[in-house]
Amino acid sequence: MPKFEIKSFRSQRGHEGPGFYCILWVDGVKAAEAIDQGDGGMIYWRWFDQEAKRKFDEYVAGLPEREMGLEFGLPSMMKKPTADDVIVDLISELEVRKALKRKCRAQTLIRLKGDKPDEYRVLKVPFTPAVAEQIRRKYGDQLVEIINERKDLG
C-alpha cells in the first residue's frame, strides 16, 4: 500500500462551512494539492505527478464500501469512498494526531482494555519513563498502550 501524507495543511472558514488547503504526498513524492473552498461545492485537485495520481486512484478504487452519511445527520447508506472522502479522512487523522501531540506535552494519555480505539484516559502528570514504568506496574495486562509513546506523535 502506498504511504499517504498531508503537508502544508491550512483550515479556513468558508461561506457554507469549513474549508481547507493541503498538499498530498504519495510515497514521498509531492503529488497534488487539494482545496475545499468551504462553499458547499467539490474539492478541487491539482496533480503534480501522474504516477502518484495512478497509485492514489488505485488505492481509492480498491477500498470497500462503508457506511456514510452519519456525520451530516442523514440516513446512513453504504457507499464506495471517493478521492474526496480519502483526503478528508487523511486530514481528520492529521488533526487527531496534532491534538494528541498537544495534550501529550503536559499529560500522560493511556488506553486500557475495554476502551474504544478513539478513547483514552488522561493522567494529569507529565510523561516520563518513570511514569511509564509506574503505569505498566499498576495496570499490567489491562494496558493497551501509552499514547505518549506513539512514534507518529514524535
C-alpha positions as CSV (number, residue, x, y, z in Angstrom):
1,M,0.0,0.0,0.0
2,P,1.3,3.5,-0.8
3,K,2.2,5.8,2.0
4,F,0.0,9.0,2.0
5,E,0.9,12.1,3.9
6,I,-0.7,15.5,4.3
7,K,1.6,18.6,4.4
8,S,1.1,22.3,4.3
9,F,-2.4,21.9,5.8
10,R,-4.4,25.1,6.5
11,S,-8.1,25.2,7.5
12,Q,-10.3,28.1,6.7
13,R,-13.9,29.2,7.2
14,G,-16.0,29.3,4.0
15,H,-19.5,30.6,3.3
16,E,-21.0,27.1,3.6
17,G,-18.8,25.6,6.3
18,P,-15.2,24.7,6.9
19,G,-12.7,24.5,4.0
20,F,-9.0,23.6,3.7
21,Y,-5.9,23.7,1.6
22,C,-3.3,20.9,1.7
23,I,-0.6,19.1,-0.3
24,L,-0.9,15.3,-0.7
25,W,2.4,13.4,-0.8
26,V,2.4,9.8,-2.1
27,D,5.4,7.6,-1.2
28,G,7.5,10.7,-0.5
29,V,6.6,12.4,-3.8
30,K,4.7,15.7,-3.8
31,A,1.6,14.5,-5.6
32,A,-1.2,17.0,-5.6
33,E,-2.8,20.0,-3.9
34,A,-6.4,19.7,-2.7
35,I,-8.6,22.7,-2.0
36,D,-12.0,22.8,-0.4
37,Q,-13.2,26.4,-0.5
38,G,-15.9,25.8,2.1
39,D,-18.6,26.8,-0.3
40,G,-20.5,23.6,-0.3
41,G,-19.0,22.5,-3.6
42,M,-16.5,19.9,-4.6
43,I,-12.8,19.6,-3.6
44,Y,-10.5,20.9,-6.3
45,W,-7.5,18.8,-7.1
46,R,-4.3,19.8,-9.0
47,W,-2.0,16.9,-9.7
48,F,1.8,17.4,-9.9
49,D,2.8,13.8,-10.5
50,Q,0.8,11.3,-12.7
51,E,2.4,8.2,-11.3
52,A,1.4,9.3,-7.8
53,K,-2.1,10.0,-9.1
54,R,-2.3,6.5,-10.5
55,K,-1.3,5.0,-7.1
56,F,-3.8,7.1,-5.3
57,D,-6.6,6.3,-7.7
58,E,-5.8,2.6,-7.5
59,Y,-5.9,2.8,-3.7
60,V,-9.3,4.6,-3.7
61,A,-10.7,2.1,-6.3
62,G,-9.7,-0.8,-4.1
63,L,-11.4,0.5,-0.9
64,P,-14.5,-1.4,0.2
65,E,-17.9,0.2,0.6
66,R,-18.5,1.8,4.0
67,E,-21.3,3.4,5.9
68,M,-21.6,7.1,5.2
69,G,-23.9,10.0,5.8
70,L,-24.0,9.7,9.6
71,E,-21.7,12.8,10.1
72,F,-24.2,15.0,8.5
73,G,-27.3,13.7,10.3
74,L,-28.5,12.0,7.2
75,P,-29.7,8.4,7.0
76,S,-26.7,6.2,6.7
77,M,-26.0,4.3,3.5
78,M,-23.3,2.0,2.1
79,K,-21.1,3.9,-0.4
80,K,-17.7,3.4,-2.0
81,P,-15.3,6.1,-0.8
82,T,-14.2,8.7,-3.3
83,A,-10.8,10.6,-3.5
84,D,-12.5,13.4,-1.7
85,D,-13.5,11.1,1.2
86,V,-10.0,9.7,1.4
87,I,-8.4,13.2,1.6
88,V,-10.9,14.2,4.3
89,D,-10.1,11.1,6.3
90,L,-6.3,11.8,6.0
91,I,-6.9,15.4,7.2
92,S,-9.0,14.1,10.1
93,E,-6.2,11.7,11.1
94,L,-3.7,14.6,10.9
95,E,-5.9,16.8,13.2
96,V,-6.3,13.9,15.7
97,R,-2.5,13.4,15.8
98,K,-1.9,17.1,16.3
99,A,-4.5,17.3,19.1
100,L,-3.0,14.2,20.8
101,K,0.6,15.6,20.4
102,R,-0.6,18.9,22.1
103,K,-2.2,17.0,25.0
104,C,0.9,14.8,25.4
105,R,3.1,17.8,26.2
106,A,1.7,18.2,29.7
107,Q,-0.3,15.0,30.4
108,T,0.0,11.2,30.1
109,L,-2.6,9.5,27.9
110,I,-3.3,5.8,28.1
111,R,-5.7,3.3,26.7
112,L,-6.9,0.2,28.7
113,K,-8.7,-2.9,27.6
114,G,-12.3,-2.1,27.0
115,D,-11.6,1.4,25.8
116,K,-12.7,2.2,22.2
117,P,-9.9,2.8,19.7
118,D,-10.6,6.6,19.7
119,E,-10.9,6.8,23.5
120,Y,-8.1,7.4,26.0
121,R,-7.7,8.2,29.7
122,V,-5.8,11.3,30.9
123,L,-3.4,11.3,33.7
124,K,-2.6,14.8,34.8
125,V,1.1,14.2,35.1
126,P,3.8,14.9,32.5
127,F,5.0,11.8,30.8
128,T,8.4,10.4,31.7
129,P,10.0,6.9,31.6
130,A,9.4,6.6,35.3
131,V,5.7,7.4,34.8
132,A,5.5,4.8,32.1
133,E,7.0,2.2,34.3
134,Q,4.6,3.0,37.1
135,I,1.6,2.8,34.7
136,R,2.8,-0.6,33.5
137,R,3.1,-1.9,37.1
138,K,-0.3,-0.5,38.1
139,Y,-2.3,-1.6,35.0
140,G,-0.4,-4.7,33.9
141,D,-2.3,-6.7,31.3
142,Q,-5.1,-4.1,31.2
143,L,-2.8,-1.6,29.5
144,V,-3.3,-1.4,25.7
145,E,-1.0,1.5,25.1
146,I,0.6,4.6,26.4
147,I,-0.3,7.1,23.7
148,N,2.7,9.4,24.6
149,E,5.0,6.5,23.2
150,R,3.4,6.5,19.7
151,K,6.1,7.2,17.1
152,D,3.8,9.2,14.9
153,L,3.4,11.8,17.7
154,G,7.2,12.3,17.9
